[in-house]
Every structure is written in C-alpha cells, then in structure tokens.
C-alpha cells in the first residue's frame, strides 16, 4: 500500500488524502502497521571504530646489524663524476688577507686582486682605474669601477660566458653601468663575496672549462678608501 512509505520517507499529499478517506477500521490497522514498521526500522547503535593509533617508539639503538655482503651496494664515492678530473691550474687554493694562492703555485700578494681568464692569472687593481683613490663603491653603495678595469675582456677570444665576481669580505650589488658594460661584452656576471666566489670558480672552471668561466676577485682584507693594510 502506498501509505506504508511514510515509515521510511515523508508522505506526499496523495498518501495523506488516501489515508484520511479510508474507513476508520482500516485506518486503525494502518496505524498499527505503521507503528510496527517504525519500530522495526529503528536505527541500531553502530559500533564506534577507534581512529587513534599508537606511534612506533623511536629505536633505542642505531645499530642496524652486520654489514651486508651483497655486491649490489651503491658506492657513493664513484658517483662523483669530477673526482678524477684534475683541478685547473688557476683554481684558488687559499684566499689570503692580502692576496691569493693558486693551484699552480703562483702567489699573488701585496694587496692586489686577481683576474682569471682563459687559464691565465693577472694582477688586478681596479681601484687604480679612473679617479683612483682606493675606491670601488659609489655613493649608492654599489660596486662601480671604470670600463678600463675590464679592458682584458675586449681582447680575449672566445670570451668567457660567465664572470664570477668576488667583492671582498662582503657581497654588495654592482652598479647598472658596470653590469651593462659587461653584458655588452657578452659576459654574464655572478656576484659573491670573495671566499664563496673562489669556491664557485673552482667548481665551475673544473666542470665547464677555463674558457667558459672567468674570475675577478678582490682580497678579503680590502677596505674602501684604505686598501689592504
């Protein structure tokens, strides 16, 4: 019977009309049946499932047992693809307060910087270009030297693709004029403090070759307006 659907869903107007117009005796039977159905479909308690879980305790020891004897273990030392590549002769062994020691045994001292281009090392004193006065920084706090300081890059061929620029003990930005001049020579610039610049030059010169990477480093003891004392 259609009116029995009221036990599981809300009755429609048609169901209510049918229920109210039927004889009273039949309606009583329907009410009894409705109660029985309602009682029969009462929801039962659902067993609650615990979502909590116990975290594994930290291991009491770092001992992982005996060393494996399998011959399929990875030798991480062999993954160093540059391990057997000799260091370039112009790689920097040490950054001194007033200069540098190169892998070739050359020592640059006396407060001079070093310019590393195409496997050759040159004394570099960019503060003597232009007005001089032991100044490398403009009024905006930017590294700013005259174009004469980069004259060597206009002579070499092929030109290096990247110049690692080490600006002393601290890193600072370079002026737009200097960046524009180097870009006009076809050279990209990466700016670091001198220690990090030396490490990056050693890595990239070994990886990419001496013709692709150049270095220009200021001694870490250089002070603006004073030099290395």
Phi and psi in degrees as GROMACS dihedral restraints (atoms count N, CA, C in turn):
[ dihedral_restraints ]
;  ai    aj    ak    al  type     phi  dphi    fc
    3     4     5     6     1   -67.8    20    10
    4     5     6     7     1   -29.6    20    10
    6     7     8     9     1   -73.4    20    10
    7     8     9    10     1   -11.0    20    10
    9    10    11    12     1   -73.1    20    10
   10    11    12    13     1   -13.4    20    10
   12    13    14    15     1   -68.4    20    10
   13    14    15    16     1   -15.3    20    10
   15    16    17    18     1   -65.0    20    10
   16    17    18    19     1   -14.9    20    10
   18    19    20    21     1   -73.6    20    10
   19    20    21    22     1   -23.8    20    10
   21    22    23    24     1  -118.4    20    10
   22    23    24    25     1   -15.6    20    10
   24    25    26    27     1  -150.0    20    10
   25    26    27    28     1   167.3    20    10
   27    28    29    30     1   -66.5    20    10
   28    29    30    31     1   127.7    20    10
   30    31    32    33     1   -67.8    20    10
   31    32    33    34     1   147.9    20    10
   33    34    35    36     1   -86.4    20    10
   34    35    36    37     1   173.6    20    10
   36    37    38    39     1   -63.7    20    10
   37    38    39    40     1   -36.2    20    10
   39    40    41    42     1   -64.4    20    10
   40    41    42    43     1   -40.2    20    10
   42    43    44    45     1   -64.4    20    10
   43    44    45    46     1   -42.2    20    10
   45    46    47    48     1   -64.7    20    10
   46    47    48    49     1   -39.3    20    10
   48    49    50    51     1   -64.8    20    10
   49    50    51    52     1   -43.9    20    10
   51    52    53    54     1   -61.9    20    10
   52    53    54    55     1   -39.3    20    10
   54    55    56    57     1   -68.7    20    10
   55    56    57    58     1   -42.1    20    10
   57    58    59    60     1   -73.6    20    10
   58    59    60    61     1   -26.6    20    10
   60    61    62    63     1   -89.1    20    10
   61    62    63    64     1    -7.6    20    10
   63    64    65    66     1   -80.1    20    10
   64    65    66    67     1   161.2    20    10
   66    67    68    69     1   -59.4    20    10
   67    68    69    70     1   153.2    20    10
   69    70    71    72     1   -63.8    20    10
   70    71    72    73     1   -35.5    20    10
   72    73    74    75     1   -64.8    20    10
   73    74    75    76     1   -44.0    20    10
   75    76    77    78     1   -67.1    20    10
   76    77    78    79     1   -31.4    20    10
   78    79    80    81     1   -67.6    20    10
   79    80    81    82     1   -36.8    20    10
   81    82    83    84     1   -64.3    20    10
   82    83    84    85     1   -41.3    20    10
   84    85    86    87     1   -62.3    20    10
   85    86    87    88     1   -39.7    20    10
   87    88    89    90     1   -64.4    20    10
   88    89    90    91     1   -41.0    20    10
   90    91    92    93     1   -63.1    20    10
   91    92    93    94     1   -41.2    20    10
   93    94    95    96     1   -63.5    20    10
   94    95    96    97     1   -43.3    20    10
   96    97    98    99     1   -64.0    20    10
   97    98    99   100     1   -38.1    20    10
   99   100   101   102     1   -62.9    20    10
  100   101   102   103     1   -42.0    20    10
  102   103   104   105     1   -65.4    20    10
  103   104   105   106     1   -41.1    20    10
  105   106   107   108     1   -63.0    20    10
  106   107   108   109     1   -41.4    20    10
  108   109   110   111     1   -67.2    20    10
  109   110   111   112     1   -40.2    20    10
  111   112   113   114     1   -63.9    20    10
  112   113   114   115     1   -42.5    20    10
  114   115   116   117     1   -65.3    20    10
  115   116   117   118     1   -34.6    20    10
  117   118   119   120     1   -71.6    20    10
  118   119   120   121     1   -29.8    20    10
  120   121   122   123     1  -101.2    20    10
  121   122   123   124     1    13.6    20    10
  123   124   125   126     1   -58.3    20    10
  124   125   126   127     1   132.8    20    10
  126   127   128   129     1   -64.8    20    10
  127   128   129   130     1   139.5    20    10
  129   130   131   132     1   -96.1    20    10
  130   131   132   133     1   156.2    20    10
  132   133   134   135     1   -65.2    20    10
  133   134   135   136     1   130.6    20    10
  135   136   137   138     1   -92.1    20    10
  136   137   138   139     1   135.5    20    10
  138   139   140   141     1   -66.1    20    10
  139   140   141   142     1   125.3    20    10
  141   142   143   144     1   -75.5    20    10
  142   143   144   145     1   133.8    20    10
  144   145   146   147     1  -100.2    20    10
  145   146   147   148     1   128.9    20    10
  147   148   149   150     1   -78.7    20    10
  148   149   150   151     1   126.0    20    10
  150   151   152   153     1   -93.9    20    10
  151   152   153   154     1    -7.5    20    10
  153   154   155   156     1   -76.0    20    10
  154   155   156   157     1   150.1    20    10
  156   157   158   159     1  -142.8    20    10
  157   158   159   160     1   155.8    20    10
  159   160   161   162     1   -91.4    20    10
  160   161   162   163     1   125.1    20    10
  162   163   164   165     1   -73.9    20    10
  163   164   165   166     1   143.3    20    10
  165   166   167   168     1   -67.0    20    10
  166   167   168   169     1   135.7    20    10
  168   169   170   171     1   -69.5    20    10
  169   170   171   172     1   152.3    20    10
  171   172   173   174     1   -64.5    20    10
  172   173   174   175     1   144.5    20    10
  174   175   176   177     1   -63.4    20    10
  175   176   177   178     1   141.8    20    10
  177   178   179   180     1   -77.8    20    10
  178   179   180   181     1   -17.5    20    10
  180   181   182   183     1  -141.8    20    10
  181   182   183   184     1   150.6    20    10
  183   184   185   186     1   -92.8    20    10
  184   185   186   187     1     6.0    20    10
  186   187   188   189     1   -70.9    20    10
  187   188   189   190     1   122.2    20    10
  189   190   191   192     1  -106.1    20    10
  190   191   192   193     1    18.7    20    10
  192   193   194   195     1    88.8    20    10
  193   194   195   196     1  -174.0    20    10
  195   196   197   198     1   -66.3    20    10
  196   197   198   199     1   153.7    20    10
  198   199   200   201     1   -64.7    20    10
  199   200   201   202     1   138.3    20    10
  201   202   203   204     1   -68.3    20    10
  202   203   204   205     1   143.4    20    10
  204   205   206   207     1  -100.0    20    10
  205   206   207   208     1     7.4    20    10
  207   208   209   210     1   -69.4    20    10
  208   209   210   211     1   145.7    20    10
  210   211   212   213     1   -92.6    20    10
  211   212   213   214     1    14.0    20    10
  213   214   215   216     1  -102.9    20    10
  214   215   216   217     1     9.5    20    10
  216   217   218   219     1   -67.7    20    10
  217   218   219   220     1   147.2    20    10
  219   220   221   222     1   -82.4    20    10
  220   221   222   223     1   128.8    20    10
  222   223   224   225     1   -92.6    20    10
  223   224   225   226     1    99.3    20    10
  225   226   227   228     1   -67.5    20    10
  226   227   228   229     1   -23.5    20    10
  228   229   230   231     1   -65.3    20    10
  229   230   231   232     1   -31.5    20    10
  231   232   233   234     1   -76.8    20    10
  232   233   234   235     1    -9.4    20    10
  234   235   236   237     1   -78.9    20    10
  235   236   237   238     1   -12.3    20    10
  237   238   239   240     1   -77.0    20    10
  238   239   240   241     1    96.9    20    10
  240   241   242   243     1   -70.5    20    10
  241   242   243   244     1   -17.0    20    10
  243   244   245   246     1  -100.0    20    10
  244   245   246   247     1     6.4    20    10
  246   247   248   249     1   -61.3    20    10
  247   248   249   250     1   -35.4    20    10
  249   250   251   252     1   -97.5    20    10
  250   251   252   253     1     5.4    20    10
  252   253   254   255     1   -86.1    20    10
  253   254   255   256     1   123.6    20    10
  255   256   257   258     1   -66.4    20    10
  256   257   258   259     1   145.9    20    10
  258   259   260   261     1   -70.7    20    10
  259   260   261   262     1   143.1    20    10
  261   262   263   264     1   -61.6    20    10
  262   263   264   265     1   152.1    20    10
  264   265   266   267     1   -65.1    20    10
  265   266   267   268     1   -24.4    20    10
  267   268   269   270     1   -94.6    20    10
  268   269   270   271     1     8.0    20    10
  270   271   272   273     1   -65.9    20    10
  271   272   273   274     1   150.4    20    10
  273   274   275   276     1   -95.0    20    10
  274   275   276   277     1   119.0    20    10
  276   277   278   279     1   -81.8    20    10
  277   278   279   280     1   -36.4    20    10
  279   280   281   282     1  -151.8    20    10
  280   281   282   283     1   141.0    20    10
  282   283   284   285     1  -102.3    20    10
  283   284   285   286     1   112.0    20    10
  285   286   287   288     1   -92.5    20    10
  286   287   288   289     1   169.4    20    10
  288   289   290   291     1   -62.9    20    10
  289   290   291   292     1   -35.4    20    10
  291   292   293   294     1  -121.2    20    10
  292   293   294   295     1    18.1    20    10
  294   295   296   297     1   171.7    20    10
  295   296   297   298     1  -151.4    20    10
  297   298   299   300     1  -148.2    20    10
  298   299   300   301     1   152.1    20    10
  300   301   302   303     1  -113.6    20    10
  301   302   303   304     1   129.8    20    10
  303   304   305   306     1  -101.4    20    10
  304   305   306   307     1   162.8    20    10
  306   307   308   309     1   -64.7    20    10
  307   308   309   310     1   -26.9    20    10
  309   310   311   312     1   -75.3    20    10
  310   311   312   313     1    -6.1    20    10
  312   313   314   315     1    97.9    20    10
  313   314   315   316     1    -7.3    20    10
  315   316   317   318     1   -70.8    20    10
  316   317   318   319     1   136.6    20    10
  318   319   320   321     1  -119.0    20    10
  319   320   321   322     1   126.4    20    10
  321   322   323   324     1  -110.7    20    10
  322   323   324   325     1   113.8    20    10
  324   325   326   327     1  -131.5    20    10
  325   326   327   328     1  -171.7    20    10
  327   328   329   330     1    81.4    20    10
  328   329   330   331     1    14.5    20    10
  330   331   332   333     1    88.5    20    10
  331   332   333   334     1     6.4    20    10
  333   334   335   336     1   -84.9    20    10
  334   335   336   337     1   150.3    20    10
  336   337   338   339     1   -85.6    20    10
  337   338   339   340     1  -176.7    20    10
  339   340   341   342     1  -134.6    20    10
  340   341   342   343     1   139.3    20    10
  342   343   344   345     1  -117.3    20    10
  343   344   345   346     1   118.9    20    10
  345   346   347   348     1  -111.2    20    10
  346   347   348   349     1   110.3    20    10
  348   349   350   351     1  -138.6    20    10
  349   350   351   352     1   127.5    20    10
  351   352   353   354     1    53.1    20    10
  352   353   354   355     1    39.6    20    10
  354   355   356   357     1    80.8    20    10
  355   356   357   358     1     7.5    20    10
  357   358   359   360     1  -117.4    20    10
  358   359   360   361     1   149.9    20    10
  360   361   362   363     1  -116.4    20    10
  361   362   363   364     1   134.1    20    10
  363   364   365   366     1  -130.4    20    10
  364   365   366   367     1   143.0    20    10
  366   367   368   369     1   -62.8    20    10
  367   368   369   370     1   136.0    20    10
  369   370   371   372     1  -131.9    20    10
  370   371   372   373     1   118.7    20    10
  372   373   374   375     1  -128.6    20    10
  373   374   375   376     1    75.4    20    10
  375   376   377   378     1   -66.9    20    10
  376   377   378   379     1   -19.4    20    10
  378   379   380   381     1   -71.4    20    10
  379   380   381   382     1   -11.7    20    10
  381   382   383   384     1   -89.6    20    10
  382   383   384   385     1    -8.0    20    10
  384   385   386   387     1   -80.7    20    10
  385   386   387   388     1   152.2    20    10
  387   388   389   390     1    69.7    20    10
  388   389   390   391     1  -126.9    20    10
  390   391   392   393     1   -78.1    20    10
  391   392   393   394     1   -17.2    20    10
  393   394   395   396     1    71.0    20    10
  394   395   396   397     1  -146.8    20    10
  396   397   398   399     1    81.0    20    10
  397   398   399   400     1    17.5    20    10
  399   400   401   402     1    55.9    20    10
  400   401   402   403     1    38.7    20    10
  402   403   404   405     1  -118.2    20    10
  403   404   405   406     1   133.7    20    10
  405   406   407   408     1  -122.9    20    10
  406   407   408   409     1    -5.4    20    10
  408   409   410   411     1  -120.4    20    10
  409   410   411   412     1   135.0    20    10
  411   412   413   414     1   -85.1    20    10
  412   413   414   415     1  -175.9    20    10
  414   415   416   417     1   -67.1    20    10
  415   416   417   418     1   -15.2    20    10
  417   418   419   420     1   -94.6    20    10
  418   419   420   421     1     5.0    20    10
  420   421   422   423     1    79.0    20    10
  421   422   423   424     1    21.3    20    10
  423   424   425   426     1  -105.6    20    10
  424   425   426   427     1   145.7    20    10
  426   427   428   429     1   -67.6    20    10
  427   428   429   430     1   120.5    20    10
  429   430   431   432     1  -145.2    20    10
  430   431   432   433     1   110.7    20    10
  432   433   434   435     1  -126.8    20    10
  433   434   435   436     1   164.0    20    10
  435   436   437   438     1   -72.8    20    10
  436   437   438   439     1   162.1    20    10
  438   439   440   441     1   -63.2    20    10
  439   440   441   442     1   -22.4    20    10
  441   442   443   444     1   -61.1    20    10
  442   443   444   445     1   -28.2    20    10
  444   445   446   447     1   -65.4    20    10
  445   446   447   448     1   -19.9    20    10
  447   448   449   450     1  -110.3    20    10
  448   449   450   451     1    19.7    20    10
  450   451   452   453     1   -59.9    20    10
  451   452   453   454     1   -30.3    20    10
  453   454   455   456     1   -63.9    20    10
  454   455   456   457     1   -31.4    20    10
  456   457   458   459     1   -69.7    20    10
  457   458   459   460     1   -20.5    20    10
  459   460   461   462     1   -81.7    20    10
  460   461   462   463     1    -8.5    20    10
  462   463   464   465     1  -102.8    20    10
  463   464   465   466     1   -32.4    20    10
  465   466   467   468     1   -79.5    20    10
  466   467   468   469     1   151.4    20    10
  468   469   470   471     1  -152.1    20    10
  469   470   471   472     1   130.9    20    10
  471   472   473   474     1   -73.9    20    10
  472   473   474   475     1   152.0    20    10
  474   475   476   477     1   -75.9    20    10
  475   476   477   478     1   147.6    20    10
  477   478   479   480     1   -65.3    20    10
  478   479   480   481     1   148.6    20    10
  480   481   482   483     1   -79.2    20    10
  481   482   483   484     1   -29.4    20    10
  483   484   485   486     1  -137.7    20    10
  484   485   486   487     1   136.5    20    10
  486   487   488   489     1  -113.0    20    10
  487   488   489   490     1   120.5    20    10
  489   490   491   492     1   -90.0    20    10
  490   491   492   493     1   115.9    20    10
  492   493   494   495     1  -109.3    20    10
  493   494   495   496     1   115.8    20    10
  495   496   497   498     1  -104.4    20    10
  496   497   498   499     1   119.0    20    10
  498   499   500   501     1  -103.6    20    10
  499   500   501   502     1    33.4    20    10
  501   502   503   504     1    98.1    20    10
  502   503   504   505     1  -151.5    20    10
  504   505   506   507     1   -68.5    20    10
  505   506   507   508     1   -29.9    20    10
  507   508   509   510     1  -125.1    20    10
  508   509   510   511     1   154.5    20    10
  510   511   512   513     1   -92.4    20    10
  511   512   513   514     1   144.2    20    10
  513   514   515   516     1  -146.9    20    10
  514   515   516   517     1   160.6    20    10
  516   517   518   519     1   -72.5    20    10
  517   518   519   520     1   158.6    20    10
  519   520   521   522     1  -101.6    20    10
  520   521   522   523     1   156.2    20    10
  522   523   524   525     1   -70.9    20    10
  523   524   525   526     1   151.9    20    10
  525   526   527   528     1   -58.4    20    10
  526   527   528   529     1   -30.5    20    10
  528   529   530   531     1   -66.9    20    10
  529   530   531   532     1   -43.3    20    10
  531   532   533   534     1   -66.2    20    10
  532   533   534   535     1   -43.3    20    10
  534   535   536   537     1   -63.2    20    10
  535   536   537   538     1   -41.5    20    10
  537   538   539   540     1   -65.1    20    10
  538   539   540   541     1   -38.2    20    10
  540   541   542   543     1   -66.1    20    10
  541   542   543   544     1   -44.3    20    10
  543   544   545   546     1   -66.0    20    10
  544   545   546   547     1   -39.2    20    10
  546   547   548   549     1   -64.6    20    10
  547   548   549   550     1   -33.5    20    10
  549   550   551   552     1   -67.7    20    10
  550   551   552   553     1   -22.0    20    10
  552   553   554   555     1   -86.1    20    10
  553   554   555   556     1    -3.5    20    10
  555   556   557   558     1    84.4    20    10
  556   557   558   559     1    23.8    20    10
  558   559   560   561     1  -116.8    20    10
  559   560   561   562     1   127.4    20    10
  561   562   563   564     1   -86.7    20    10
  562   563   564   565     1   154.0    20    10
  564   565   566   567     1  -123.2    20    10
  565   566   567   568     1   135.5    20    10
  567   568   569   570     1  -122.4    20    10
  568   569   570   571     1   123.0    20    10
  570   571   572   573     1  -102.9    20    10
  571   572   573   574     1   132.6    20    10
  573   574   575   576     1  -143.9    20    10
  574   575   576   577     1   169.8    20    10
  576   577   578   579     1   -73.3    20    10
  577   578   579   580     1   166.2    20    10
  579   580   581   582     1   -63.7    20    10
  580   581   582   583     1   -41.7    20    10
  582   583   584   585     1   -62.9    20    10
  583   584   585   586     1   -48.6    20    10
  585   586   587   588     1   -67.8    20    10
  586   587   588   589     1   -34.5    20    10
  588   589   590   591     1   -64.3    20    10
  589   590   591   592     1   -38.6    20    10
  591   592   593   594     1   -64.8    20    10
  592   593   594   595     1   -43.8    20    10
  594   595   596   597     1   -64.2    20    10
  595   596   597   598     1   -40.4    20    10
  597   598   599   600     1   -69.5    20    10
  598   599   600   601     1   -38.0    20    10
  600   601   602   603     1   -62.8    20    10
  601   602   603   604     1   -44.9    20    10
  603   604   605   606     1   -57.6    20    10
  604   605   606   607     1   -43.6    20    10
  606   607   608   609     1   -67.8    20    10
  607   608   609   610     1   -50.2    20    10
  609   610   611   612     1   -71.3    20    10
  610   611   612   613     1   -34.4    20    10
  612   613   614   615     1   -66.3    20    10
  613   614   615   616     1   -34.9    20    10
  615   616   617   618     1   -71.1    20    10
  616   617   618   619     1   -39.0    20    10
  618   619   620   621     1   -79.0    20    10
  619   620   621   622     1   -42.9    20    10
  621   622   623   624     1  -107.1    20    10
  622   623   624   625     1   -15.4    20    10
  624   625   626   627     1   104.8    20    10
  625   626   627   628     1   155.0    20    10
  627   628   629   630     1   -71.4    20    10
  628   629   630   631     1   -25.4    20    10
  630   631   632   633     1   -77.5    20    10
  631   632   633   634     1   -19.1    20    10
  633   634   635   636     1   -92.8    20    10
  634   635   636   637     1   -22.4    20    10
  636   637   638   639     1  -127.9    20    10
  637   638   639   640     1   134.3    20    10
  639   640   641   642     1  -122.4    20    10
  640   641   642   643     1   161.4    20    10
  642   643   644   645     1  -134.5    20    10
  643   644   645   646     1   142.3    20    10
  645   646   647   648     1  -137.8    20    10
  646   647   648   649     1   112.0    20    10
  648   649   650   651     1  -125.0    20    10
  649   650   651   652     1   135.9    20    10
  651   652   653   654     1   -96.5    20    10
  652   653   654   655     1   139.8    20    10
  654   655   656   657     1   -57.9    20    10
  655   656   657   658     1   147.1    20    10
  657   658   659   660     1   -69.8    20    10
  658   659   660   661     1   -16.6    20    10
  660   661   662   663     1   -91.0    20    10
  661   662   663   664     1     4.7    20    10
  663   664   665   666     1   -72.6    20    10
  664   665   666   667     1   133.5    20    10
  666   667   668   669     1  -121.0    20    10
  667   668   669   670     1   138.8    20    10
  669   670   671   672     1   -59.7    20    10
  670   671   672   673     1   127.3    20    10
  672   673   674   675     1    79.3    20    10
  673   674   675   676     1    -8.5    20    10
  675   676   677   678     1  -118.2    20    10
  676   677   678   679     1   -41.3    20    10
  678   679   680   681     1    88.9    20    10
  679   680   681   682     1  -151.5    20    10
  681   682   683   684     1  -102.5    20    10
  682   683   684   685     1   117.2    20    10
